[in-house]
């Protein structure tokens, strides 16, 4: 699975001075540099190098300063990483290539040296906000068929945890979840209900969510 590549690539990106998190805005891995505005690095993961991986990287170029693709190196030495045409295509597009060995060692096949075009500021801004608001790195990059722990869901769970002790007002929860007011009002997951003006309690769904996460 692609998730088997995530930790080696995360370590590689963080060794370069970025804070890396998985599954941000549909990207397998996003790294942000310190400072404001941050430098945005995106890496897409596949078990082998293919055209779909290149197409994903081209799409991500609208949000990033630097884009990489990463895949496991072929045991036979005859994978796409050995194809000069594939490497040349990455160079022309400014996309870096990273290979991961069976032992988890990461090697640079093609450097991401060409500045990527920043053509979609809104997508980039959403990506940066989600990365910065998400607590820790709760989802492995390359994950499929499982819920992604977004920053919104993390705050909703904090609200649910607080309400498990009894009804509260949004302002009582804001120190832990700054967006508590919006989250309780919108009630996206069906976890909350208003018992009187400005006071909320947990629904049965909310209690189940708290128990399921061990909050």
MDTraj code that builds the backbone (N, CA, C; nanometers):
import mdtraj as md
import numpy as np

residues = "UNK UNK UNK UNK UNK UNK UNK UNK UNK UNK UNK UNK UNK UNK UNK UNK UNK UNK UNK UNK UNK UNK UNK UNK UNK UNK UNK UNK UNK UNK UNK UNK UNK UNK UNK UNK UNK UNK UNK UNK UNK UNK UNK UNK UNK UNK UNK UNK UNK UNK UNK UNK UNK UNK UNK UNK UNK UNK UNK UNK UNK UNK UNK UNK UNK UNK UNK UNK UNK UNK UNK UNK UNK UNK UNK UNK UNK UNK UNK UNK UNK UNK UNK UNK UNK UNK UNK UNK UNK UNK UNK UNK UNK UNK UNK UNK UNK UNK UNK UNK UNK UNK UNK UNK UNK UNK UNK UNK UNK UNK UNK UNK UNK UNK UNK UNK UNK UNK UNK UNK UNK UNK UNK UNK UNK UNK UNK UNK UNK UNK UNK UNK UNK UNK UNK UNK UNK UNK UNK UNK UNK UNK UNK UNK UNK UNK UNK UNK UNK UNK UNK UNK UNK UNK UNK UNK UNK UNK UNK UNK UNK UNK UNK UNK UNK UNK UNK UNK UNK UNK UNK UNK UNK UNK UNK UNK UNK UNK UNK UNK UNK UNK UNK UNK UNK UNK UNK UNK UNK UNK UNK UNK UNK UNK UNK UNK UNK UNK UNK UNK UNK UNK UNK UNK UNK UNK UNK UNK UNK UNK UNK UNK UNK UNK UNK".split()
xyz = np.array([
    [0.0833, -0.1201, 0.0000],
    [0.0000, 0.0000, 0.0000],
    [0.0869, 0.1254, 0.0000],
    [0.0289, 0.2331, -0.0538],
    [0.1032, 0.3586, -0.0577],
    [0.1438, 0.4070, 0.0818],
    [0.0633, 0.3697, 0.1833],
    [0.0950, 0.4150, 0.3190],
    [0.2307, 0.3617, 0.3668],
    [0.2788, 0.2516, 0.3071],
    [0.4088, 0.1969, 0.3470],
    [0.5235, 0.2898, 0.3067],
    [0.4957, 0.3799, 0.2110],
    [0.5979, 0.4747, 0.1678],
    [0.5953, 0.6029, 0.2506],
    [0.4883, 0.6229, 0.3248],
    [0.4665, 0.7538, 0.3871],
    [0.5736, 0.7900, 0.4891],
    [0.6024, 0.7018, 0.5840],
    [0.6977, 0.7364, 0.6904],
    [0.8379, 0.7646, 0.6367],
    [0.8932, 0.6842, 0.5424],
    [1.0248, 0.7194, 0.4877],
    [1.0256, 0.8544, 0.4165],
    [0.9191, 0.8838, 0.3390],
    [0.9134, 1.0106, 0.2669],
    [0.8920, 1.1266, 0.3648],
    [0.8077, 1.1057, 0.4650],
    [0.7864, 1.2082, 0.5682],
    [0.9195, 1.2428, 0.6363],
    [0.9967, 1.1403, 0.6715],
    [1.1265, 1.1639, 0.7367],
    [1.2210, 1.2402, 0.6440],
    [1.2181, 1.2068, 0.5151],
    [1.3034, 1.2739, 0.4164],
    [1.2667, 1.4216, 0.4055],
    [1.1372, 1.4503, 0.3952],
    [1.0910, 1.5889, 0.3813],
    [1.1200, 1.6684, 0.5080],
    [1.0990, 1.6066, 0.6237],
    [1.1230, 1.6783, 0.7497],
    [1.2720, 1.7012, 0.7732],
    [1.3558, 1.6109, 0.7225],
    [1.5003, 1.6311, 0.7348],
    [1.5457, 1.7525, 0.6544],
    [1.4665, 1.7890, 0.5549],
    [1.4971, 1.9070, 0.4731],
    [1.4448, 2.0354, 0.5367],
    [1.3812, 2.0247, 0.6548],
    [1.3397, 2.1438, 0.7280],
    [1.1928, 2.1778, 0.7200],
    [1.1096, 2.0843, 0.6730],
    [0.9660, 2.1085, 0.6611],
    [0.8894, 2.0277, 0.7665],
    [0.7706, 2.0774, 0.8031],
    [0.6799, 1.9989, 0.8855],
    [0.5847, 1.9273, 0.7910],
    [0.5859, 1.7950, 0.7921],
    [0.5093, 1.7155, 0.6955],
    [0.3884, 1.6507, 0.7612],
    [0.2758, 1.6529, 0.6892],
    [0.1534, 1.5874, 0.7345],
    [0.0875, 1.5174, 0.6160],
    [0.0151, 1.4106, 0.6467],
    [-0.0462, 1.3309, 0.5411],
    [-0.1904, 1.3659, 0.5145],
    [-0.2327, 1.3433, 0.3887],
    [-0.3711, 1.3593, 0.3450],
    [-0.4274, 1.4972, 0.3786],
    [-0.3635, 1.5985, 0.3240],
    [-0.4104, 1.7363, 0.3369],
    [-0.4646, 1.7798, 0.2011],
    [-0.5908, 1.8177, 0.1960],
    [-0.6482, 1.8681, 0.0720],
    [-0.6373, 1.7718, -0.0443],
    [-0.6441, 1.6420, -0.0163],
    [-0.6355, 1.5425, -0.1222],
    [-0.4943, 1.5057, -0.1621],
    [-0.3938, 1.5678, -0.1012],
    [-0.2537, 1.5388, -0.1325],
    [-0.2011, 1.4340, -0.0343],
    [-0.1196, 1.3409, -0.0837],
    [-0.0673, 1.2358, 0.0035],
    [0.0189, 1.2926, 0.1156],
    [0.1024, 1.3903, 0.0845],
    [0.1886, 1.4514, 0.1866],
    [0.2083, 1.5989, 0.1532],
    [0.1958, 1.6824, 0.2548],
    [0.2210, 1.8258, 0.2397],
    [0.3227, 1.8678, 0.3449],
    [0.4266, 1.9369, 0.3009],
    [0.5263, 1.9910, 0.3920],
    [0.5242, 2.1427, 0.3886],
    [0.5293, 2.2066, 0.5060],
    [0.5369, 2.3517, 0.5161],
    [0.6670, 2.3909, 0.5841],
    [0.7310, 2.4931, 0.5305],
    [0.8518, 2.5454, 0.5945],
    [0.8113, 2.6417, 0.7049],
    [0.9007, 2.6683, 0.8005],
    [0.8727, 2.7725, 0.8994],
    [0.8646, 2.9079, 0.8289],
    [0.7980, 3.0017, 0.8920],
    [0.7909, 3.1363, 0.8363],
    [0.6574, 3.1653, 0.7727],
    [0.6371, 3.2898, 0.7401],
    [0.5107, 3.3355, 0.6819],
    [0.5400, 3.4321, 0.5671],
    [0.5006, 3.3979, 0.4421],
    [0.4264, 3.2767, 0.4065],
    [0.5189, 3.1558, 0.4009],
    [0.4662, 3.0370, 0.4266],
    [0.5505, 2.9180, 0.4228],
    [0.5774, 2.8728, 0.2794],
    [0.6866, 2.8012, 0.2607],
    [0.7116, 2.7306, 0.1354],
    [0.6319, 2.6005, 0.1408],
    [0.5569, 2.5703, 0.0347],
    [0.4700, 2.4528, 0.0312],
    [0.5333, 2.3454, -0.0578],
    [0.5533, 2.2269, -0.0007],
    [0.6056, 2.1122, -0.0746],
    [0.5002, 2.0021, -0.0719],
    [0.4705, 1.9458, -0.1885],
    [0.3726, 1.8374, -0.1987],
    [0.4413, 1.7141, -0.2567],
    [0.4099, 1.5980, -0.2018],
    [0.4611, 1.4725, -0.2567],
    [0.3461, 1.3742, -0.2729],
    [0.3349, 1.3155, -0.3912],
    [0.2341, 1.2142, -0.4191],
    [0.3005, 1.0764, -0.4216],
    [0.2322, 0.9780, -0.3653],
    [0.2886, 0.8440, -0.3472],
    [0.2164, 0.7400, -0.4328],
    [0.2934, 0.6499, -0.4909],
    [0.2390, 0.5331, -0.5613],
    [0.3361, 0.4180, -0.5410],
    [0.2857, 0.2960, -0.5527],
    [0.3734, 0.1805, -0.5373],
    [0.4714, 0.1695, -0.6534],
    [0.4344, 0.2254, -0.7699],
    [0.5260, 0.2269, -0.8835],
    [0.5057, 0.3564, -0.9609],
    [0.6080, 0.4006, -1.0303],
    [0.5983, 0.5209, -1.1112],
    [0.5100, 0.4937, -1.2337],
    [0.4136, 0.5806, -1.2571],
    [0.3276, 0.5658, -1.3739],
    [0.2756, 0.7022, -1.4174],
    [0.1991, 0.7041, -1.5260],
    [0.1498, 0.8308, -1.5790],
    [0.0524, 0.8978, -1.4827],
    [-0.0302, 0.8190, -1.4130],
    [-0.1269, 0.8760, -1.3193],
    [-0.0559, 0.9570, -1.2112],
    [0.0591, 0.9099, -1.1682],
    [0.1366, 0.9810, -1.0662],
    [0.1831, 1.1170, -1.1196],
    [0.2271, 1.1213, -1.2442],
    [0.2676, 1.2474, -1.3061],
    [0.1494, 1.3427, -1.3168],
    [0.0336, 1.2887, -1.3586],
    [-0.0850, 1.3735, -1.3731],
    [-0.1270, 1.4332, -1.2390],
    [-0.1173, 1.3544, -1.1319],
    [-0.1472, 1.4064, -0.9990],
    [-0.0518, 1.5199, -0.9627],
    [0.0756, 1.5006, -0.9913],
    [0.1753, 1.6021, -0.9579],
    [0.1508, 1.7316, -1.0353],
    [0.1123, 1.7195, -1.1627],
    [0.0830, 1.8391, -1.2420],
    [-0.0340, 1.9154, -1.1808],
    [-0.1365, 1.8430, -1.1350],
    [-0.2507, 1.9083, -1.0710],
    [-0.2082, 1.9798, -0.9428],
    [-0.1193, 1.9178, -0.8657],
    [-0.0769, 1.9766, -0.7379],
    [0.0102, 2.1000, -0.7577],
    [0.0655, 2.1164, -0.8787],
    [0.1550, 2.2296, -0.9036],
    [0.0863, 2.3629, -0.8820],
    [-0.0465, 2.3661, -0.8931],
    [-0.1202, 2.4904, -0.8734],
    [-0.1208, 2.5357, -0.7283],
    [-0.0812, 2.4479, -0.6367],
    [-0.0864, 2.4806, -0.4943],
    [0.0499, 2.4877, -0.4285],
    [0.1550, 2.4443, -0.4980],
    [0.2828, 2.4218, -0.4307],
    [0.3967, 2.5018, -0.4912],
    [0.5003, 2.5189, -0.4112],
    [0.6257, 2.5749, -0.4603],
    [0.7148, 2.4649, -0.5160],
    [0.6925, 2.3431, -0.4688],
    [0.7757, 2.2307, -0.5091],
    [0.6913, 2.1046, -0.5052],
    [0.6999, 2.0224, -0.6102],
    [0.6213, 1.8990, -0.6174],
    [0.7141, 1.7804, -0.6428],
    [0.6888, 1.6725, -0.5685],
    [0.7651, 1.5487, -0.5839],
    [0.6691, 1.4323, -0.6076],
    [0.7189, 1.3305, -0.6756],
    [0.6490, 1.2022, -0.6829],
    [0.7413, 1.0981, -0.6212],
    [0.6826, 1.0014, -0.5524],
    [0.7629, 0.8984, -0.4866],
    [0.7008, 0.7617, -0.5102],
    [0.7852, 0.6632, -0.5318],
    [0.7378, 0.5258, -0.5531],
    [0.8471, 0.4293, -0.5105],
    [0.8075, 0.3040, -0.4960],
    [0.9052, 0.2014, -0.4604],
    [0.9914, 0.1694, -0.5815],
    [1.1196, 0.1546, -0.5595],
    [1.2120, 0.1204, -0.6669],
    [1.1912, -0.0251, -0.7071],
    [1.1856, -0.0512, -0.8367],
    [1.1639, -0.1866, -0.8868],
    [1.2773, -0.2795, -0.8459],
    [1.2423, -0.3984, -0.7989],
    [1.3433, -0.4959, -0.7568],
    [1.4272, -0.5441, -0.8746],
    [1.3700, -0.5391, -0.9951],
    [1.4414, -0.5866, -1.1137],
    [1.5279, -0.4784, -1.1767],
    [1.5090, -0.3541, -1.1307],
    [1.5840, -0.2439, -1.1892],
    [1.5328, -0.2003, -1.3242],
    [1.4114, -0.2470, -1.3604],
    [1.3557, -0.2148, -1.4916],
    [1.2270, -0.1335, -1.4808],
    [1.2065, -0.0694, -1.3665],
    [1.0881, 0.0127, -1.3481],
    [1.1013, 0.1455, -1.4204],
    [0.9971, 0.2286, -1.4083],
    [0.9968, 0.3582, -1.4762],
    [1.1102, 0.4489, -1.4279],
    [1.1582, 0.4235, -1.3055],
    [1.2678, 0.5077, -1.2567],
    [1.3937, 0.4902, -1.3424],
    [1.4003, 0.3780, -1.4147],
    [1.5147, 0.3524, -1.5031],
    [1.4908, 0.4013, -1.6455],
    [1.3717, 0.4512, -1.6720],
    [1.3345, 0.4974, -1.8058],
    [1.3740, 0.6441, -1.8217],
    [1.4700, 0.6705, -1.9089],
    [1.5183, 0.8071, -1.9278],
    [1.4064, 0.9005, -1.9727],
    [1.3107, 0.8510, -2.0514],
    [1.2008, 0.9347, -2.0990],
    [1.1147, 0.9812, -1.9820],
    [1.0919, 0.8927, -1.8861],
    [1.0106, 0.9277, -1.7691],
    [1.0829, 1.0322, -1.6850],
    [1.2124, 1.0110, -1.6657],
    [1.2904, 1.1077, -1.5870],
    [1.2963, 1.2429, -1.6569],
    [1.3150, 1.2405, -1.7886],
    [1.3200, 1.3659, -1.8636],
    [1.1867, 1.4409, -1.8567],
    [1.0767, 1.3667, -1.8594],
    [0.9453, 1.4304, -1.8484],
    [0.9329, 1.5017, -1.7140],
    [0.9757, 1.4362, -1.6070],
    [0.9716, 1.4993, -1.4745],
    [1.0575, 1.6251, -1.4723],
    [1.1750, 1.6189, -1.5335],
    [1.2633, 1.7360, -1.5358],
    [1.1980, 1.8522, -1.6094],
    [1.1364, 1.8231, -1.7244],
    [1.0735, 1.9289, -1.8036],
    [0.9570, 1.9932, -1.7281],
    [0.8885, 1.9136, -1.6473],
    [0.7743, 1.9648, -1.5716],
    [0.8157, 2.0247, -1.4377],
    [0.9407, 2.0059, -1.4004],
    [0.9878, 2.0562, -1.2713],
    [0.9474, 1.9695, -1.1542],
    [0.9157, 1.8433, -1.1817],
    [0.8691, 1.7506, -1.0777],
    [0.9862, 1.6647, -1.0312],
    [1.0081, 1.6581, -0.8997],
    [1.1134, 1.5746, -0.8450],
    [1.0684, 1.4298, -0.8311],
    [1.1625, 1.3383, -0.8426],
    [1.1347, 1.1942, -0.8271],
    [1.2126, 1.1396, -0.7085],
    [1.1426, 1.0694, -0.6199],
    [1.2052, 1.0031, -0.5061],
    [1.1798, 0.8529, -0.5153],
    [1.2828, 0.7734, -0.4953],
    [1.2682, 0.6284, -0.4931],
    [1.2830, 0.5768, -0.3515],
    [1.2006, 0.4776, -0.3160],
    [1.2061, 0.4174, -0.1831],
    [1.2437, 0.2703, -0.1977],
    [1.3511, 0.2295, -0.1322],
    [1.3959, 0.0908, -0.1403],
    [1.3139, 0.0021, -0.0466],
    [1.3316, -0.1282, -0.0572],
    [1.2607, -0.2228, 0.0301],
    [1.2971, -0.2014, 0.1769],
    [1.4127, -0.1425, 0.2012],
    [1.4567, -0.1158, 0.3391],
    [1.4139, 0.0215, 0.3878],
    [1.3365, 0.0934, 0.3041],
    [1.2870, 0.2244, 0.3445],
    [1.3838, 0.3376, 0.3208],
    [1.4906, 0.3125, 0.2446],
    [1.5864, 0.4184, 0.2144],
    [1.5339, 0.5020, 0.0978],
    [1.5443, 0.6341, 0.1110],
    [1.4928, 0.7267, 0.0097],
    [1.6088, 0.7827, -0.0719],
    [1.5953, 0.7771, -0.2035],
    [1.6983, 0.8321, -0.2919],
    [1.6352, 0.9331, -0.3870],
    [1.7121, 1.0354, -0.4208],
    [1.6654, 1.1368, -0.5154],
    [1.7031, 1.0926, -0.6559],
    [1.6017, 1.0697, -0.7382],
    [1.6254, 1.0289, -0.8772],
    [1.6303, 1.1513, -0.9679],
    [1.5375, 1.2447, -0.9460],
    [1.5333, 1.3712, -1.0192],
    [1.5061, 1.4810, -0.9179],
    [1.5835, 1.5864, -0.9204],
    [1.5619, 1.6984, -0.8294],
    [1.4486, 1.7877, -0.8785],
    [1.3697, 1.8394, -0.7852],
    [1.2654, 1.9363, -0.8191],
    [1.3302, 2.0739, -0.8197],
    [1.3900, 2.1094, -0.9338],
    [1.4684, 2.2328, -0.9399],
    [1.3940, 2.3470, -1.0067],
    [1.2931, 2.3157, -1.0875],
    [1.2208, 2.4207, -1.1579],
    [1.1089, 2.4733, -1.0714],
    [1.0979, 2.6049, -1.0494],
    [0.9878, 2.6590, -0.9694],
    [0.8534, 2.6201, -1.0296],
    [0.7635, 2.5707, -0.9450],
    [0.6322, 2.5312, -0.9924],
    [0.5423, 2.6540, -1.0036],
    [0.4573, 2.6617, -1.1062],
    [0.3703, 2.7785, -1.1212],
    [0.2641, 2.7842, -1.0127],
    [0.2473, 2.9013, -0.9519],
    [0.1441, 2.9189, -0.8506],
    [0.0236, 2.9832, -0.9191],
    [-0.0684, 2.9011, -0.9676],
    [-0.1769, 2.9519, -1.0512],
    [-0.3126, 2.9510, -0.9825],
    [-0.3201, 2.8945, -0.8625],
    [-0.4485, 2.8875, -0.7954],
    [-0.4334, 2.9248, -0.6483],
    [-0.4313, 3.0538, -0.6163],
    [-0.4094, 3.0977, -0.4779],
    [-0.5132, 3.0445, -0.3799],
    [-0.6393, 3.0277, -0.4238],
    [-0.7434, 2.9791, -0.3321],
    [-0.7150, 2.8370, -0.2880],
    [-0.6789, 2.7497, -0.3821],
    [-0.6479, 2.6107, -0.3458],
    [-0.5272, 2.6059, -0.2537],
    [-0.4275, 2.6873, -0.2845],
    [-0.3071, 2.6917, -0.2012],
    [-0.3412, 2.7373, -0.0598],
    [-0.4223, 2.8427, -0.0483],
    [-0.4585, 2.8957, 0.0833],
    [-0.5360, 2.7926, 0.1652],
    [-0.6297, 2.7211, 0.1009],
    [-0.7045, 2.6161, 0.1728],
    [-0.6105, 2.5080, 0.2235],
    [-0.5128, 2.4712, 0.1403],
    [-0.4166, 2.3673, 0.1777],
    [-0.3358, 2.4109, 0.2996],
    [-0.2854, 2.5339, 0.2966],
    [-0.2039, 2.5845, 0.4075],
    [-0.2865, 2.5939, 0.5353],
    [-0.4114, 2.6449, 0.5252],
    [-0.4961, 2.6579, 0.6449],
    [-0.5225, 2.5216, 0.7083],
    [-0.5556, 2.4231, 0.6252],
    [-0.5857, 2.2897, 0.6799],
    [-0.4624, 2.2311, 0.7474],
    [-0.3461, 2.2467, 0.6856],
    [-0.2216, 2.1953, 0.7442],
    [-0.1954, 2.2610, 0.8792],
    [-0.2111, 2.3931, 0.8854],
    [-0.1777, 2.4659, 1.0072],
    [-0.2777, 2.4421, 1.1193],
    [-0.4038, 2.4175, 1.0859],
    [-0.5061, 2.3976, 1.1878],
    [-0.5132, 2.2533, 1.2372],
    [-0.4629, 2.1595, 1.1583],
    [-0.4707, 2.0194, 1.2000],
    [-0.3719, 1.9924, 1.3124],
    [-0.4175, 1.9267, 1.4171],
    [-0.3320, 1.8977, 1.5316],
    [-0.2563, 1.7680, 1.5069],
    [-0.1236, 1.7772, 1.5104],
    [-0.0424, 1.6592, 1.4860],
    [-0.0550, 1.6135, 1.3415],
    [-0.0299, 1.4852, 1.3201],
    [-0.0361, 1.4248, 1.1865],
    [-0.1143, 1.2943, 1.1989],
    [-0.2492, 1.3029, 1.2079],
    [-0.3297, 1.1858, 1.2433],
    [-0.3584, 1.0876, 1.1316],
    [-0.3272, 1.1205, 1.0043],
    [-0.3632, 1.0331, 0.8933],
    [-0.2420, 1.0045, 0.8064],
    [-0.2142, 0.8759, 0.7824],
    [-0.1030, 0.8380, 0.6962],
    [-0.1311, 0.8804, 0.5527],
    [-0.0318, 0.9411, 0.4879],
    [-0.0470, 0.9743, 0.3477],
    [-0.0642, 0.8483, 0.2646],
    [-0.1497, 0.8560, 0.1621],
    [-0.1787, 0.7400, 0.0787],
    [-0.2946, 0.6570, 0.1283],
    [-0.3589, 0.6997, 0.2380],
    [-0.4721, 0.6249, 0.2928],
    [-0.5927, 0.6339, 0.1998],
    [-0.6640, 0.5233, 0.1859],
    [-0.7872, 0.5201, 0.1080],
    [-0.8924, 0.4423, 0.1847],
    [-1.0182, 0.4696, 0.1537],
    [-1.1318, 0.3954, 0.2114],
    [-1.1384, 0.4056, 0.3623],
    [-1.0934, 0.5169, 0.4171],
    [-1.1064, 0.5396, 0.5609],
    [-1.1230, 0.6888, 0.5837],
    [-1.1996, 0.7278, 0.6866],
    [-1.2224, 0.8708, 0.7108],
    [-1.0909, 0.9435, 0.7384],
    [-1.0779, 1.0631, 0.6833],
    [-0.9599, 1.1452, 0.7068],
    [-0.9862, 1.2360, 0.8268],
    [-0.8921, 1.2371, 0.9200],
    [-0.9064, 1.3204, 1.0389],
    [-0.8685, 1.4638, 1.0051],
    [-0.9664, 1.5391, 0.9553],
    [-0.9435, 1.6788, 0.9198],
    [-0.9375, 1.7651, 1.0453],
    [-0.8922, 1.8901, 1.0275],
    [-0.8908, 1.9845, 1.1395],
    [-1.0323, 2.0084, 1.1912],
    [-1.1297, 2.0121, 1.1000],
    [-1.2694, 2.0329, 1.1404],
    [-1.3170, 1.9166, 1.2275],
    [-1.2877, 1.7949, 1.1840],
    [-1.3318, 1.6783, 1.2624],
    [-1.2615, 1.6736, 1.3985],
    [-1.1346, 1.7129, 1.4011],
    [-1.0633, 1.7168, 1.5285],
    [-1.1314, 1.8125, 1.6257],
    [-1.1702, 1.9314, 1.5781],
    [-1.2369, 2.0281, 1.6658],
    [-1.3759, 1.9787, 1.7061],
    [-1.4467, 1.9137, 1.6124],
    [-1.5785, 1.8604, 1.6458],
    [-1.5679, 1.7551, 1.7557],
    [-1.4636, 1.6725, 1.7501],
    [-1.4434, 1.5712, 1.8542],
    [-1.4098, 1.6365, 1.9893],
    [-1.3356, 1.7472, 1.9863],
    [-1.3067, 1.8196, 2.1101],
    [-1.4356, 1.8756, 2.1707],
    [-1.5237, 1.9261, 2.0841],
    [-1.6541, 1.9745, 2.1319],
    [-1.7332, 1.8602, 2.1943],
    [-1.7333, 1.7454, 2.1261],
    [-1.8079, 1.6300, 2.1758],
    [-1.7525, 1.5814, 2.3091],
    [-1.6204, 1.5801, 2.3193],
    [-1.5576, 1.5387, 2.4452],
    [-1.5996, 1.6317, 2.5587],
    [-1.5993, 1.7624, 2.5333],
    [-1.6373, 1.8589, 2.6364],
    [-1.7832, 1.8410, 2.6774],
    [-1.8706, 1.8166, 2.5796],
    [-2.0140, 1.8029, 2.6080],
    [-2.0492, 1.6686, 2.6711],
    [-1.9566, 1.5749, 2.6695],
    [-1.9859, 1.4445, 2.7311],
    [-2.0076, 1.4572, 2.8812],
    [-1.9597, 1.5678, 2.9387],
    [-1.9801, 1.5906, 3.0822],
    [-2.1117, 1.6615, 3.1118],
    [-2.1803, 1.7081, 3.0046],
    [-2.3066, 1.7769, 3.0242],
    [-2.3199, 1.8963, 2.9317],
    [-2.4413, 1.9571, 2.9234],
    [-2.4645, 2.0701, 2.8329],
    [-2.3718, 2.1882, 2.8618],
    [-2.3315, 2.2567, 2.7538],
    [-2.2431, 2.3723, 2.7654],
    [-2.2782, 2.4765, 2.6595],
    [-2.2271, 2.5972, 2.6781],
    [-2.2373, 2.7013, 2.5768],
    [-2.1105, 2.6994, 2.4902],
    [-2.1196, 2.7434, 2.3662],
    [-2.0006, 2.7458, 2.2805],
    [-1.8818, 2.8160, 2.3433],
    [-1.9079, 2.9261, 2.4157],
    [-1.7961, 3.0011, 2.4746],
    [-1.7213, 2.9190, 2.5793],
    [-1.7906, 2.8185, 2.6388],
    [-1.7237, 2.7331, 2.7366],
    [-1.6250, 2.6373, 2.6706],
    [-1.6471, 2.6110, 2.5421],
    [-1.5651, 2.5124, 2.4703],
    [-1.4571, 2.5799, 2.3867],
    [-1.4727, 2.7096, 2.3578],
    [-1.3811, 2.7803, 2.2675],
    [-1.2339, 2.7732, 2.3072],
    [-1.1997, 2.7711, 2.4369],
    [-1.0574, 2.7598, 2.4695],
    [-0.9935, 2.6335, 2.4111],
    [-1.0722, 2.5269, 2.3949],
    [-1.0205, 2.4022, 2.3387],
    [-1.0449, 2.3934, 2.1886],
    [-1.1594, 2.4466, 2.1439],
    [-1.1974, 2.4398, 2.0031],
    [-1.2411, 2.5789, 1.9586],
    [-1.1516, 2.6560, 1.8972],
    [-1.1825, 2.7955, 1.8628],
    [-1.3058, 2.8126, 1.7745],
    [-1.3388, 2.7134, 1.6926],
    [-1.4545, 2.7231, 1.6027],
    [-1.5791, 2.6562, 1.6607],
    [-1.5841, 2.6419, 1.7920],
    [-1.6935, 2.5688, 1.8563],
    [-1.8304, 2.6222, 1.8166],
    [-1.8463, 2.7537, 1.8120],
    [-1.9765, 2.8115, 1.7788],
    [-2.0265, 2.7659, 1.6436],
    [-1.9420, 2.7745, 1.5414],
    [-1.9797, 2.7326, 1.4065],
    [-2.0058, 2.5828, 1.4000],
    [-1.9225, 2.5061, 1.4685],
    [-1.9338, 2.3599, 1.4626],
    [-2.0640, 2.3130, 1.5276],
    [-2.0980, 2.3676, 1.6443],
    [-2.2204, 2.3273, 1.7122],
    [-2.3437, 2.3697, 1.6320],
    [-2.3378, 2.4881, 1.5729],
    [-2.4517, 2.5374, 1.4970],
    [-2.4746, 2.4583, 1.3689],
    [-2.3669, 2.4302, 1.2950],
    [-2.3817, 2.3579, 1.1680],
    [-2.4105, 2.2093, 1.1893],
    [-2.3545, 2.1502, 1.2960],
    [-2.3845, 2.0111, 1.3345],
    [-2.3722, 1.9156, 1.2154],
    [-2.2589, 1.9209, 1.1481],
    [-2.2369, 1.8417, 1.0269],
    [-2.2527, 1.6919, 1.0517],
    [-2.2047, 1.6429, 1.1647],
    [-2.2055, 1.4994, 1.1907],
    [-2.3285, 1.4512, 1.2680],
    [-2.4164, 1.5439, 1.3087],
    [-2.5332, 1.5052, 1.3863],
    [-2.5017, 1.4708, 1.5306],
    [-2.3913, 1.5259, 1.5825],
    [-2.3476, 1.4926, 1.7181],
    [-2.4089, 1.5835, 1.8245],
    [-2.4619, 1.6986, 1.7863],
    [-2.5020, 1.7996, 1.8836],
    [-2.6496, 1.8382, 1.8671],
    [-2.7104, 1.8801, 1.9772],
    [-2.8462, 1.9346, 1.9711],
    [-2.8589, 2.0479, 2.0718],
    [-2.9408, 2.1468, 2.0351],
    [-2.9604, 2.2641, 2.1211],
    [-3.0736, 2.2357, 2.2182],
    [-3.0457, 2.2499, 2.3462],
    [-3.1468, 2.2210, 2.4482],
    [-3.2160, 2.3480, 2.4954],
    [-3.1511, 2.4621, 2.4769],
    [-3.2086, 2.5942, 2.5028],
    [-3.1211, 2.6947, 2.4301],
    [-3.1666, 2.8171, 2.4110],
    [-3.0876, 2.9136, 2.3347],
    [-2.9426, 2.9223, 2.3816],
    [-2.8511, 2.8899, 2.2894],
    [-2.7084, 2.9008, 2.3190],
    [-2.6508, 2.7901, 2.4033],
    [-2.7286, 2.6839, 2.4296],
    [-2.6793, 2.5729, 2.5111],
    [-2.6964, 2.4428, 2.4313],
    [-2.5906, 2.3609, 2.4278],
    [-2.5918, 2.2386, 2.3476],
    [-2.5571, 2.1178, 2.4331],
    [-2.6071, 2.0032, 2.3867],
    [-2.5711, 1.8764, 2.4494],
    [-2.5411, 1.7743, 2.3403],
    [-2.4875, 1.6583, 2.3819],
    [-2.4539, 1.5516, 2.2878],
    [-2.5775, 1.4710, 2.2502],
    [-2.5812, 1.4264, 2.1236],
    [-2.6800, 1.3281, 2.0819],
    [-2.6205, 1.1894, 2.1034],
    [-2.7007, 1.0858, 2.0792],
    [-2.6488, 0.9495, 2.0896],
    [-2.5348, 0.9262, 1.9912],
    [-2.5468, 0.9846, 1.8707],
    [-2.4385, 0.9737, 1.7716],
    [-2.3104, 1.0357, 1.8265],
    [-2.3239, 1.1477, 1.8943],
    [-2.2078, 1.2136, 1.9505],
    [-2.1395, 1.1308, 2.0578],
    [-2.2211, 1.0674, 2.1434],
    [-2.1636, 0.9826, 2.2470],
    [-2.0892, 0.8648, 2.1852],
    [-2.1470, 0.8095, 2.0805],
    [-2.0816, 0.6964, 2.0111],
    [-1.9490, 0.7397, 1.9533],
    [-1.9429, 0.8608, 1.8964],
    [-1.8185, 0.9118, 1.8366],
    [-1.7116, 0.9297, 1.9430],
    [-1.7497, 0.9806, 2.0602],
    [-1.6542, 1.0000, 2.1690],
    [-1.5985, 0.8660, 2.2143],
    [-1.6853, 0.7678, 2.2293],
    [-1.6414, 0.6338, 2.2733],
    [-1.5506, 0.5709, 2.1686],
    [-1.5859, 0.5863, 2.0401],
    [-1.5109, 0.5241, 1.9317],
    [-1.3681, 0.5787, 1.9219],
    [-1.3506, 0.7061, 1.9545],
    [-1.2172, 0.7673, 1.9451],
    [-1.1403, 0.7574, 2.0757],
    [-1.2048, 0.7085, 2.1793],
    [-1.1381, 0.6992, 2.3077],
    [-1.1144, 0.8316, 2.3729],
    [-1.1929, 0.9349, 2.3287],
    [-1.1759, 1.0696, 2.3842],
    [-1.2177, 1.0749, 2.5288],
])
top = md.Topology()
chain = top.add_chain()
for i, resn in enumerate(residues, 1):
    res = top.add_residue(resn, chain, resSeq=i)
    for name in ("N", "CA", "C"):
        top.add_atom(name, md.element.get_by_symbol(name[0]), res)
traj = md.Trajectory(xyz[None], top)
